[in-house]
Amino acid sequence: MLVFIMSSSVELQPAAGTAEVSSRGRGYAQCSSSFRRSRLPGASEKTVYAIEMLCDNMLSTPAVRGTAASAETLLFRLFMLPMLFMLLMSLGCGRREQTVATTPPATRDEAPLPAAERMEPGAVAAPFTLTERSGKPFDSASLRGKVWLASVFFANCPGPCFRENQALADILKNIPDPDFMVVSVTCDPDNDTPESLRRYADRFEADPDRWKFLTGDMATIKQIANGTFLLPAEVGVHSERGVVFDREGRLRGSYHLLQPDRVKLLEKLIRDVLAEPAARVPANAPTQGTPAG
């Protein structure tokens, strides 16, 4: 396993410039899918998702994007390799009967490849229904005509989620346009009840008209996160990216929320999409993901 991680960390250095997005996609696919092919016998799904989150974070780090000096790249690897090893040990790997198999096809339960940083308009997001912190049902149809940013988090997250949501609060402050909204979905619905989400949202002085905190059953949340947002999610395990949808509900790109340079690019994407004229999408247009809720 350590050999795999080391070889992946060496190769995940896309060239700067216009090829960055496609190189990131190939690098992530290599990192996460290679782990699936060579995963330790008995590795839990939580381990798989956690490694895939680290693949995403590694590719979003300046040292891996090729924008930092080689010394910084070396320090990054020295930090990440022990971290990956300790993560595997802490999450645990049970022993199962080992079988020889070819690479299995991806399923909707597997972590999806994150959306590129910028995308051409594609399929419309599949409709979904969850429960808002007010306790009232939330229908994604209410987002039509709005530019919206989706994220996944959980309220008991020890640190990263607070920083993620603080970044979202700052984005909302910096872009006061009423046609822009944020939709944050918990990946710990057993603990994140509407009442808990109300208290959590109050920490950010979240405007209920512009920032929705949503909960529901985990199967539905996972379906929405994986299939529509292209954000890997399991109970207590999630991506730290924000994904942007245009007024017609089409996915337009994603950026990491814990890195200031990526957040600036995310804000620029949102402003660019807000400036676009409204487009007419046929009622029978294909959807991204499957209806949920």
KOLLUMVO-467750 format. One record per residue: residue number from 0; residue in three letters; chain; x, y, z of N, C-alpha, C in turn. Coordinates in steps of 0.1 Angstrom, whole numbers, padded with zeros to 4 digits. Layout:
<rs>
   i  aa ch   n_x   n_y   n_z  ca_x  ca_y  ca_z   c_x   c_y   c_z
 NUM ala  A     X     Y     Z     X     Y     Z     X     Y     Z
...
</rs>
This chain:
<rs>
   i  aa ch   n_x   n_y   n_z  ca_x  ca_y  ca_z   c_x   c_y   c_z
   0 met  A  0008 -0012  0000  0000  0000  0000  0009  0013  0000
   1 leu  A  0019  0013  0008  0028  0024  0009  0035  0027 -0005
   2 val  A  0038  0016 -0012  0044  0017 -0025  0034  0024 -0034
   3 phe  A  0021  0020 -0034  0011  0027 -0042  0010  0041 -0039
   4 ile  A  0010  0045 -0026  0008  0059 -0022  0020  0067 -0027
   5 met  A  0032  0062 -0025  0044  0069 -0029  0044  0071 -0044
   6 ser  A  0041  0061 -0052  0041  0062 -0066  0030  0072 -0071
   7 ser  A  0019  0072 -0064  0008  0081 -0068  0013  0096 -0065
   8 ser  A  0019  0098 -0053  0023  0111 -0049  0033  0117 -0058
   9 val  A  0042  0108 -0064  0052  0113 -0073  0046  0117 -0086
  10 glu  A  0036  0110 -0091  0030  0112 -0104  0019  0123 -0104
  11 leu  A  0013  0126 -0093  0002  0136 -0093  0007  0150 -0093
  12 gln  A  0014  0154 -0104  0019  0167 -0105  0015  0173 -0119
  13 pro  A  0003  0176 -0122 -0001  0181 -0135  0006  0194 -0139
  14 ala  A  0008  0195 -0152  0015  0207 -0157  0006  0219 -0155
  15 ala  A  0012  0231 -0152  0005  0243 -0150 -0001  0247 -0164
  16 gly  A -0012  0256 -0162 -0017  0262 -0175 -0031  0255 -0178
  17 thr  A -0034  0255 -0191 -0047  0251 -0195 -0050  0236 -0193
  18 ala  A -0039  0228 -0191 -0041  0214 -0190 -0043  0210 -0175
  19 glu  A -0044  0220 -0166 -0044  0216 -0152 -0057  0208 -0149
  20 val  A -0068  0212 -0153 -0081  0206 -0150 -0081  0191 -0154
  21 ser  A -0077  0189 -0167 -0078  0175 -0172 -0067  0167 -0165
  22 ser  A -0056  0173 -0162 -0045  0165 -0155 -0050  0162 -0141
  23 arg  A -0057  0171 -0134 -0062  0168 -0121 -0072  0157 -0121
  24 gly  A -0080  0157 -0132 -0090  0146 -0133 -0083  0133 -0134
  25 arg  A -0073  0132 -0143 -0066  0120 -0145 -0059  0115 -0133
  26 gly  A -0053  0125 -0126 -0045  0122 -0114 -0054  0117 -0103
  27 tyr  A -0066  0123 -0101 -0076  0118 -0091 -0080  0104 -0094
  28 ala  A -0084  0102 -0107 -0089  0089 -0111 -0078  0079 -0108
  29 gln  A -0065  0082 -0111 -0054  0072 -0109 -0053  0070 -0094
  30 cys  A -0054  0080 -0086 -0052  0079 -0071 -0063  0071 -0065
  31 ser  A -0076  0074 -0068 -0087  0068 -0061 -0090  0054 -0067
  32 ser  A -0090  0053 -0080 -0094  0040 -0086 -0083  0030 -0085
  33 ser  A -0070  0035 -0084 -0059  0025 -0082 -0060  0020 -0068
  34 phe  A -0064  0028 -0058 -0066  0023 -0045 -0077  0013 -0044
  35 arg  A -0088  0015 -0052 -0099  0005 -0052 -0094 -0008 -0058
  36 arg  A -0085 -0007 -0068 -0080 -0020 -0074 -0071 -0027 -0065
  37 ser  A -0063 -0020 -0058 -0053 -0026 -0050 -0056 -0025 -0035
  38 arg  A -0068 -0022 -0031 -0071 -0020 -0017 -0068 -0032 -0009
  39 leu  A -0064 -0030  0004 -0061 -0041  0013 -0073 -0049  0015
  40 pro  A -0071 -0062  0016 -0083 -0071  0018 -0090 -0067  0031
  41 gly  A -0103 -0065  0030 -0111 -0062  0041 -0112 -0047  0044
  42 ala  A -0106 -0039  0036 -0106 -0024  0038 -0121 -0020  0038
  43 ser  A -0124 -0012  0048 -0138 -0008  0049 -0142  0003  0039
  44 glu  A -0155  0005  0037 -0159  0016  0028 -0155  0030  0033
  45 lys  A -0155  0031  0047 -0150  0044  0053 -0136  0047  0049
  46 thr  A -0128  0036  0050 -0114  0038  0046 -0112  0042  0031
  47 val  A -0120  0036  0023 -0120  0039  0008 -0123  0054  0006
  48 tyr  A -0134  0058  0013 -0139  0072  0011 -0128  0082  0017
  49 ala  A -0122  0078  0028 -0112  0087  0034 -0100  0089  0025
  50 ile  A -0096  0078  0019 -0084  0078  0010 -0088  0087 -0002
  51 glu  A -0100  0085 -0007 -0104  0093 -0019 -0105  0108 -0015
  52 met  A -0109  0111 -0003 -0109  0125  0001 -0094  0131  0001
  53 leu  A -0085  0122  0006 -0071  0127  0006 -0066  0128 -0008
  54 cys  A -0070  0119 -0017 -0066  0121 -0031 -0070  0135 -0036
  55 asp  A -0083  0138 -0033 -0088  0151 -0037 -0080  0162 -0031
  56 asn  A -0077  0161 -0018 -0070  0172 -0011 -0056  0173 -0016
  57 met  A -0049  0162 -0019 -0036  0162 -0024 -0035  0169 -0037
  58 leu  A -0045  0167 -0046 -0045  0173 -0059 -0049  0187 -0059
  59 ser  A -0055  0192 -0048 -0059  0206 -0046 -0048  0214 -0039
  60 thr  A -0037  0207 -0035 -0027  0214 -0027 -0016  0220 -0037
  61 pro  A -0012  0233 -0034 -0003  0239 -0043  0009  0231 -0047
  62 ala  A  0015  0224 -0037  0027  0216 -0040  0024  0206 -0051
  63 val  A  0012  0200 -0051  0009  0190 -0061  0005  0197 -0074
  64 arg  A -0001  0209 -0074 -0005  0216 -0086  0007  0221 -0094
  65 gly  A  0019  0220 -0088  0031  0224 -0095  0033  0239 -0093
  66 thr  A  0027  0246 -0084  0029  0260 -0082  0039  0263 -0071
  67 ala  A  0044  0253 -0064  0054  0256 -0053  0067  0250 -0057
  68 ala  A  0077  0254 -0049  0091  0249 -0052  0092  0234 -0048
  69 ser  A  0103  0228 -0053  0104  0214 -0051  0106  0210 -0036
  70 ala  A  0112  0219 -0029  0114  0217 -0014  0100  0216 -0007
  71 glu  A  0090  0225 -0012  0077  0224 -0006  0070  0211 -0010
  72 thr  A  0073  0207 -0022  0067  0194 -0027  0072  0183 -0018
  73 leu  A  0085  0183 -0015  0090  0172 -0007  0084  0172  0007
  74 leu  A  0083  0184  0013  0077  0185  0026  0063  0181  0026
  75 phe  A  0056  0184  0016  0042  0179  0015  0041  0164  0015
  76 arg  A  0050  0158  0007  0050  0143  0006  0053  0137  0020
  77 leu  A  0063  0143  0026  0068  0138  0039  0056  0139  0049
  78 phe  A  0048  0149  0048  0037  0151  0057  0025  0141  0054
  79 met  A  0022  0140  0041  0010  0133  0036  0012  0117  0038
  80 leu  A  0024  0112  0035  0026  0098  0035  0024  0092  0049
  81 pro  A  0030  0098  0060  0027  0092  0073  0012  0094  0076
  82 met  A  0006  0105  0072 -0008  0108  0075 -0017  0097  0068
  83 leu  A -0014  0093  0056 -0022  0083  0049 -0020  0070  0056
  84 phe  A -0008  0067  0060 -0005  0054  0067 -0012  0053  0080
  85 met  A -0012  0064  0088 -0019  0064  0101 -0034  0064  0099
  86 leu  A -0039  0070  0089 -0053  0069  0086 -0058  0055  0084
  87 leu  A -0050  0048  0076 -0053  0034  0073 -0053  0025  0086
  88 met  A -0043  0028  0094 -0042  0020  0106 -0053  0023  0116
  89 ser  A -0057  0036  0117 -0067  0041  0126 -0081  0036  0122
  90 leu  A -0084  0036  0109 -0097  0032  0104 -0098  0016  0105
  91 gly  A -0087  0010  0103 -0087 -0005  0105 -0091 -0012  0093
  92 cys  A -0085 -0024  0091 -0088 -0032  0080 -0090 -0047  0085
  93 gly  A -0102 -0052  0084 -0105 -0065  0088 -0099 -0075  0077
  94 arg  A -0097 -0087  0081 -0092 -0097  0072 -0104 -0105  0066
  95 arg  A -0104 -0105  0052 -0114 -0113  0045 -0107 -0122  0036
  96 glu  A -0115 -0131  0030 -0109 -0140  0021 -0105 -0132  0008
  97 gln  A -0093 -0133  0004 -0088 -0125 -0007 -0092 -0132 -0020
  98 thr  A -0097 -0125 -0030 -0101 -0131 -0043 -0094 -0123 -0053
  99 val  A -0092 -0129 -0065 -0086 -0123 -0076 -0097 -0118 -0085
 100 ala  A -0097 -0105 -0089 -0107 -0100 -0097 -0102 -0088 -0105
 101 thr  A -0108 -0086 -0116 -0105 -0074 -0124 -0111 -0062 -0118
 102 thr  A -0108 -0050 -0123 -0113 -0038 -0118 -0128 -0038 -0119
 103 pro  A -0136 -0036 -0109 -0150 -0037 -0110 -0155 -0023 -0116
 104 pro  A -0167 -0024 -0122 -0172 -0011 -0128 -0177 -0003 -0116
 105 ala  A -0176  0010 -0118 -0181  0020 -0108 -0196  0018 -0106
 106 thr  A -0200  0020 -0093 -0214  0020 -0090 -0217  0033 -0083
 107 arg  A -0230  0036 -0081 -0234  0049 -0075 -0230  0049 -0060
 108 asp  A -0226  0038 -0054 -0221  0038 -0040 -0207  0042 -0039
 109 glu  A -0199  0041 -0051 -0185  0045 -0050 -0184  0060 -0051
 110 ala  A -0173  0065 -0045 -0170  0079 -0046 -0169  0084 -0060
 111 pro  A -0176  0095 -0064 -0175  0099 -0078 -0162  0108 -0080
 112 leu  A -0159  0109 -0093 -0148  0118 -0096 -0153  0132 -0094
 113 pro  A -0146  0141 -0087 -0150  0154 -0085 -0152  0162 -0098
 114 ala  A -0161  0171 -0098 -0163  0179 -0110 -0151  0188 -0112
 115 ala  A -0148  0191 -0125 -0137  0200 -0128 -0139  0213 -0122
 116 glu  A -0129  0221 -0122 -0130  0235 -0116 -0139  0244 -0125
 117 arg  A -0139  0242 -0138 -0149  0249 -0146 -0154  0239 -0156
 118 met  A -0167  0240 -0159 -0174  0230 -0168 -0183  0238 -0177
 119 glu  A -0185  0232 -0189 -0195  0237 -0198 -0208  0232 -0193
 120 pro  A -0219  0240 -0195 -0233  0235 -0191 -0236  0221 -0196
 121 gly  A -0240  0213 -0186 -0244  0199 -0190 -0258  0196 -0186
 122 ala  A -0260  0184 -0180 -0273  0180 -0176 -0278  0188 -0164
 123 val  A -0291  0188 -0163 -0298  0195 -0152 -0297  0187 -0140
 124 ala  A -0295  0193 -0128 -0295  0185 -0116 -0308  0178 -0113
 125 ala  A -0308  0165 -0110 -0320  0158 -0107 -0327  0164 -0095
 126 pro  A -0340  0165 -0095 -0347  0171 -0084 -0346  0163 -0071
 127 phe  A -0346  0169 -0060 -0345  0163 -0047 -0353  0170 -0036
 128 thr  A -0356  0163 -0026 -0364  0168 -0015 -0357  0164 -0002
 129 leu  A -0354  0174  0007 -0348  0171  0020 -0356  0179  0030
 130 thr  A -0351  0180  0043 -0357  0188  0053 -0348  0199  0057
 131 glu  A -0353  0211  0057 -0345  0223  0060 -0345  0225  0076
 132 arg  A -0335  0233  0080 -0334  0235  0095 -0346  0241  0101
 133 ser  A -0355  0246  0094 -0368  0251  0099 -0377  0240  0102
 134 gly  A -0374  0228  0097 -0383  0216  0099 -0392  0214  0087
 135 lys  A -0392  0224  0078 -0401  0223  0066 -0394  0215  0055
 136 pro  A -0402  0209  0046 -0396  0202  0035 -0389  0212  0025
 137 phe  A -0378  0208  0020 -0371  0217  0010 -0371  0210 -0003
 138 asp  A -0377  0216 -0013 -0377  0211 -0027 -0367  0218 -0036
 139 ser  A -0358  0211 -0042 -0348  0217 -0050 -0354  0226 -0062
 140 ala  A -0367  0224 -0065 -0373  0232 -0075 -0373  0246 -0072
 141 ser  A -0372  0249 -0059 -0372  0263 -0054 -0358  0270 -0058
 142 leu  A -0349  0263 -0062 -0336  0268 -0066 -0336  0273 -0081
 143 arg  A -0346  0269 -0088 -0346  0273 -0103 -0346  0288 -0104
 144 gly  A -0338  0293 -0113 -0336  0307 -0115 -0326  0313 -0106
 145 lys  A -0320  0305 -0097 -0309  0310 -0088 -0296  0303 -0092
 146 val  A -0285  0310 -0089 -0272  0304 -0090 -0269  0299 -0076
 147 trp  A -0265  0286 -0074 -0264  0281 -0061 -0251  0272 -0059
 148 leu  A -0246  0272 -0047 -0234  0265 -0044 -0238  0254 -0034
 149 ala  A -0234  0242 -0037 -0237  0231 -0028 -0225  0226 -0021
 150 ser  A -0227  0221 -0008 -0216  0215 -0001 -0221  0205  0009
 151 val  A -0212  0196  0014 -0215  0186  0024 -0207  0188  0036
 152 phe  A -0213  0186  0048 -0206  0189  0061 -0213  0181  0071
 153 phe  A -0209  0182  0084 -0217  0177  0095 -0213  0186  0107
 154 ala  A -0223  0188  0116 -0221  0198  0127 -0211  0194  0137
 155 asn  A -0209  0181  0140 -0199  0177  0150 -0185  0176  0144
 156 cys  A -0183  0180  0132 -0170  0179  0126 -0160  0187  0135
 157 pro  A -0148  0181  0138 -0139  0188  0148 -0132  0200  0143
 158 gly  A -0132  0203  0130 -0125  0215  0126 -0127  0219  0112
 159 pro  A -0125  0210  0102 -0126  0214  0088 -0139  0219  0084
 160 cys  A -0150  0213  0089 -0163  0218  0085 -0166  0232  0090
 161 phe  A -0161  0236  0101 -0163  0250  0105 -0156  0259  0096
 162 arg  A -0143  0256  0092 -0136  0264  0082 -0143  0264  0069
 163 glu  A -0148  0253  0065 -0156  0252  0052 -0168  0261  0052
 164 asn  A -0175  0261  0063 -0187  0269  0064 -0184  0284  0066
 165 gln  A -0173  0286  0073 -0169  0300  0074 -0165  0306  0060
 166 ala  A -0159  0298  0052 -0156  0302  0038 -0169  0305  0030
 167 leu  A -0179  0296  0033 -0192  0299  0026 -0199  0311  0031
 168 ala  A -0198  0314  0044 -0203  0326  0050 -0197  0339  0043
 169 asp  A -0183  0338  0042 -0176  0349  0035 -0180  0351  0021
 170 ile  A -0182  0340  0014 -0186  0341  0000 -0200  0348 -0001
 171 leu  A -0209  0344  0007 -0222  0350  0007 -0221  0365  0010
 172 lys  A -0212  0368  0020 -0210  0383  0023 -0204  0390  0011
 173 asn  A -0195  0384  0004 -0188  0390 -0007 -0196  0391 -0019
 174 ile  A -0206  0382 -0020 -0215  0382 -0032 -0229  0384 -0027
 175 pro  A -0234  0396 -0024 -0247  0398 -0018 -0259  0397 -0027
 176 asp  A -0256  0393 -0039 -0267  0392 -0049 -0278  0382 -0044
 177 pro  A -0290  0386 -0044 -0301  0377 -0039 -0304  0365 -0048
 178 asp  A -0298  0366 -0060 -0300  0354 -0069 -0289  0343 -0066
 179 phe  A -0281  0345 -0056 -0271  0335 -0053 -0274  0329 -0039
 180 met  A -0274  0316 -0038 -0277  0309 -0026 -0267  0298 -0023
 181 val  A -0267  0293 -0011 -0259  0282 -0007 -0267  0271 -0001
 182 val  A -0264  0259 -0005 -0272  0247  0000 -0261  0238  0007
 183 ser  A -0262  0236  0020 -0253  0228  0028 -0261  0215  0033
 184 val  A -0256  0204  0029 -0262  0191  0033 -0254  0183  0043
 185 thr  A -0260  0179  0054 -0253  0172  0064 -0250  0157  0060
 186 cys  A -0239  0152  0064 -0237  0137  0061 -0237  0130  0075
 187 asp  A -0244  0136  0085 -0246  0129  0098 -0260  0132  0102
 188 pro  A -0270  0127  0094 -0284  0131  0097 -0289  0125  0110
 189 asp  A -0284  0115  0116 -0289  0110  0129 -0286  0120  0140
 190 asn  A -0276  0127  0139 -0273  0137  0149 -0277  0151  0145
 191 asp  A -0276  0154  0132 -0280  0168  0127 -0294  0169  0124
 192 thr  A -0302  0170  0135 -0317  0172  0134 -0319  0187  0129
 193 pro  A -0331  0190  0125 -0334  0204  0122 -0330  0214  0133
 194 glu  A -0333  0210  0146 -0330  0218  0157 -0315  0220  0158
 195 ser  A -0307  0209  0157 -0293  0210  0157 -0287  0219  0146
 196 leu  A -0293  0218  0134 -0288  0226  0123 -0292  0241  0125
 197 arg  A -0303  0244  0132 -0306  0258  0135 -0296  0264  0144
 198 arg  A -0292  0256  0154 -0282  0262  0163 -0268  0263  0156
 199 tyr  A -0265  0254  0147 -0252  0254  0140 -0253  0266  0130
 200 ala  A -0264  0268  0123 -0265  0279  0114 -0264  0293  0121
 201 asp  A -0269  0293  0133 -0268  0306  0140 -0254  0310  0143
 202 arg  A -0245  0301  0144 -0231  0304  0146 -0225  0312  0135
 203 phe  A -0231  0311  0123 -0226  0318  0111 -0235  0330  0107
 204 glu  A -0245  0332  0116 -0256  0342  0113 -0261  0340  0099
 205 ala  A -0264  0327  0096 -0268  0324  0082 -0282  0329  0079
 206 asp  A -0284  0336  0069 -0296  0341  0064 -0305  0329  0059
 207 pro  A -0316  0326  0065 -0324  0315  0061 -0329  0316  0046
 208 asp  A -0330  0328  0041 -0334  0329  0027 -0323  0326  0017
 209 arg  A -0311  0327  0021 -0300  0326  0012 -0291  0313  0015
 210 trp  A -0292  0308  0027 -0283  0297  0030 -0292  0286  0037
 211 lys  A -0293  0275  0030 -0302  0264  0034 -0293  0253  0040
 212 phe  A -0297  0248  0052 -0290  0237  0059 -0300  0225  0059
 213 leu  A -0296  0214  0052 -0305  0204  0049 -0301  0190  0056
 214 thr  A -0311  0183  0060 -0309  0169  0065 -0320  0160  0059
 215 gly  A -0319  0147  0062 -0328  0137  0056 -0322  0124  0060
 216 asp  A -0327  0113  0053 -0321  0100  0056 -0308  0098  0048
 217 met  A -0299  0091  0053 -0285  0090  0048 -0285  0084  0034
 218 ala  A -0294  0075  0031 -0294  0069  0017 -0297  0080  0007
 219 thr  A -0307  0088  0010 -0310  0099  0001 -0299  0109  0000
 220 ile  A -0293  0113  0011 -0282  0122  0011 -0270  0117  0003
 221 lys  A -0267  0105  0005 -0256  0099 -0003 -0259  0099 -0018
 222 gln  A -0271  0096 -0021 -0276  0096 -0035 -0274  0110 -0042
 223 ile  A -0278  0120 -0034 -0277  0134 -0039 -0263  0138 -0040
 224 ala  A -0255  0136 -0029 -0241  0140 -0029 -0233  0133 -0040
 225 asn  A -0234  0120 -0041 -0226  0113 -0051 -0231  0115 -0065
 226 gly  A -0244  0114 -0067 -0250  0115 -0081 -0252  0128 -0087
 227 thr  A -0256  0138 -0078 -0259  0151 -0083 -0248  0161 -0081
 228 phe  A -0243  0162 -0069 -0232  0171 -0065 -0218  0166 -0070
 229 leu  A -0217  0153 -0072 -0204  0147 -0074 -0194  0150 -0063
 230 leu  A -0200  0149 -0051 -0192  0151 -0039 -0193  0138 -0031
 231 pro  A -0182  0131 -0029 -0182  0118 -0021 -0187  0121 -0007
 232 ala  A -0196  0112 -0002 -0201  0114  0011 -0205  0100  0018
 233 glu  A -0201  0099  0030 -0205  0088  0038 -0208  0094  0052
 234 val  A -0212  0086  0062 -0215  0091  0075 -0202  0097  0081
 235 gly  A -0201  0110  0083 -0189  0116  0089 -0178  0117  0080
 236 val  A -0179  0114  0067 -0168  0115  0057 -0174  0122  0045
 237 his  A -0167  0133  0041 -0172  0141  0030 -0161  0149  0023
 238 ser  A -0164  0153  0011 -0155  0162  0004 -0156  0176  0010
 239 glu  A -0145  0184  0008 -0145  0198  0013 -0146  0207  0001
 240 arg  A -0152  0203 -0009 -0153  0212 -0021 -0167  0218 -0021
 241 gly  A -0168  0229 -0028 -0181  0235 -0031 -0184  0234 -0046
 242 val  A -0196  0230 -0050 -0199  0229 -0064 -0210  0239 -0068
 243 val  A -0208  0245 -0080 -0217  0256 -0084 -0226  0251 -0095
 244 phe  A -0239  0255 -0094 -0249  0252 -0103 -0255  0265 -0109
 245 asp  A -0258  0265 -0122 -0263  0278 -0127 -0278  0279 -0125
 246 arg  A -0284  0289 -0131 -0299  0292 -0129 -0308  0281 -0134
 247 glu  A -0302  0273 -0143 -0310  0261 -0149 -0307  0248 -0141
 248 gly  A -0299  0249 -0131 -0296  0237 -0123 -0285  0229 -0129
 249 arg  A -0276  0234 -0138 -0266  0227 -0144 -0253  0229 -0137
 250 leu  A -0246  0218 -0134 -0233  0218 -0127 -0223  0226 -0136
 251 arg  A -0216  0236 -0129 -0207  0244 -0137 -0192  0244 -0132
 252 gly  A -0190  0237 -0121 -0176  0236 -0116 -0175  0234 -0101
 253 ser  A -0163  0232 -0096 -0161  0230 -0082 -0147  0234 -0077
 254 tyr  A -0146  0239 -0065 -0133  0243 -0060 -0133  0239 -0045
 255 his  A -0120  0237 -0040 -0118  0233 -0026 -0121  0246 -0017
 256 leu  A -0128  0243 -0006 -0132  0255  0002 -0122  0258  0013
 257 leu  A -0112  0250  0015 -0102  0253  0026 -0090  0260  0021
 258 gln  A -0089  0264  0009 -0077  0270  0004 -0081  0284 -0002
 259 pro  A -0076  0294  0004 -0080  0308  0000 -0078  0311 -0015
 260 asp  A -0068  0305 -0022 -0067  0308 -0036 -0078  0301 -0044
 261 arg  A -0082  0289 -0040 -0093  0282 -0047 -0106  0289 -0044
 262 val  A -0108  0295 -0032 -0120  0302 -0028 -0122  0314 -0037
 263 lys  A -0111  0321 -0040 -0112  0333 -0048 -0116  0329 -0062
 264 leu  A -0111  0318 -0067 -0115  0313 -0081 -0130  0308 -0080
 265 leu  A -0134  0303 -0069 -0148  0299 -0068 -0157  0311 -0068
 266 glu  A -0153  0322 -0061 -0161  0334 -0062 -0162  0340 -0076
 267 lys  A -0151  0339 -0083 -0151  0344 -0097 -0160  0336 -0106
 268 leu  A -0160  0322 -0104 -0169  0314 -0111 -0184  0318 -0108
 269 ile  A -0187  0320 -0096 -0200  0323 -0092 -0205  0336 -0099
 270 arg  A -0196  0346 -0098 -0199  0359 -0105 -0201  0358 -0120
 271 asp  A -0192  0350 -0126 -0193  0347 -0140 -0207  0341 -0144
 272 val  A -0211  0331 -0136 -0223  0324 -0139 -0235  0333 -0136
 273 leu  A -0234  0341 -0125 -0245  0351 -0123 -0247  0361 -0134
 274 ala  A -0236  0364 -0141 -0236  0374 -0152 -0242  0368 -0165
 275 glu  A -0243  0355 -0166 -0248  0349 -0178 -0263  0351 -0180
 276 pro  A -0268  0353 -0192 -0282  0354 -0194 -0289  0341 -0192
 277 ala  A -0301  0342 -0187 -0309  0329 -0184 -0311  0322 -0198
 278 ala  A -0310  0309 -0196 -0312  0300 -0208 -0324  0292 -0206
 279 arg  A -0330  0287 -0217 -0342  0279 -0217 -0338  0264 -0218
 280 val  A -0341  0256 -0208 -0338  0242 -0208 -0351  0234 -0210
 281 pro  A -0351  0225 -0220 -0364  0218 -0222 -0368  0210 -0210
 282 ala  A -0381  0209 -0208 -0386  0202 -0196 -0381  0187 -0195
 283 asn  A -0379  0181 -0207 -0375  0167 -0207 -0360  0165 -0209
 284 ala  A -0352  0176 -0205 -0337  0175 -0206 -0332  0164 -0197
 285 pro  A -0321  0158 -0200 -0315  0148 -0192 -0310  0154 -0178
 286 thr  A -0310  0146 -0168 -0306  0151 -0155 -0293  0145 -0150
 287 gln  A -0286  0153 -0141 -0274  0149 -0134 -0278  0142 -0121
 288 gly  A -0276  0129 -0120 -0281  0121 -0109 -0295  0116 -0111
 289 thr  A -0301  0111 -0100 -0314  0105 -0100 -0323  0113 -0090
 290 pro  A -0336  0114 -0093 -0344  0121 -0083 -0343  0115 -0070
 291 ala  A -0344  0123 -0059 -0342  0118 -0046 -0351  0125 -0036
 292 gly  A -0356  0118 -0026 -0364  0124 -0016 -0378  0120 -0017
</rs>
